[in-house]
Amino acid sequence: MTVQQIIDTFRTNTDQQDDLTDAEVLALAQKALDKIYAVRDWIFLTKEAAGTLDTINTEYSLPTDFANLVDNYDQNANPMTSYRMVGDARKVLYVGADYQPYPFITMAERRKHRNSNGYVYIDFRQDNFVLTKAEQTSRSYEFDYKYRPADVTVSDTPALPGNHTIVAYLMAVLWNDIDMTPKSASYRSENEYKYEQDLADLEYEDAKRKTL
């Protein structure tokens, strides 16, 4: 479904034709999409960043669409050595041709590992990821992250897979909370139920895809 088709479904479901301008209803659709994107680290929003580490810099730019890191390491399949069991060890930067895992630590841990090779953290203020020590040789890197889709227009198709009616139902829930009329209140629970059903289906499909 295009965003316009989603909006048309929302207007039909809520009998709302005149209360919102085109710009307002598009903003409502965007708000609903953003809320759905934020529910979990969806596999359909997972991307890979890649580049090269040099021997001078420790700070490297994050992708412009970066939202947050996602799990990309299986400790059971390939456990890290004990000195690296810090931070969130499920999220790593892979370095070099042998994909050496550098665990992402928190900013609070950065001083503890200052000038120690093999650790990395996110500086959200600067939109950078930062090594605790520069590399001795130039090597490649890669890591997985959740990306932030660009704001939609009415002709776009959302990044969501499958049934897009979930967006229309969540729009209706959000609109019911704004409208606050007895009629809206009476439909809120039904719209919320349908949204939660669609969300459960989406989460189920996401869980299956993560095992493939």
Beta strands, then each sheet from edge to edge (+ up, - down):
strand 1: 46-53
strand 2: 59-61
strand 3: 66-69
strand 4: 88-95
strand 5: 100-105
strand 6: 120-123
strand 7: 128-131
strand 8: 139-147
sheet 1: 1+ 8- 3+
sheet 2: 1+ 8- 4+ 5- 6- 7+ 2-
end
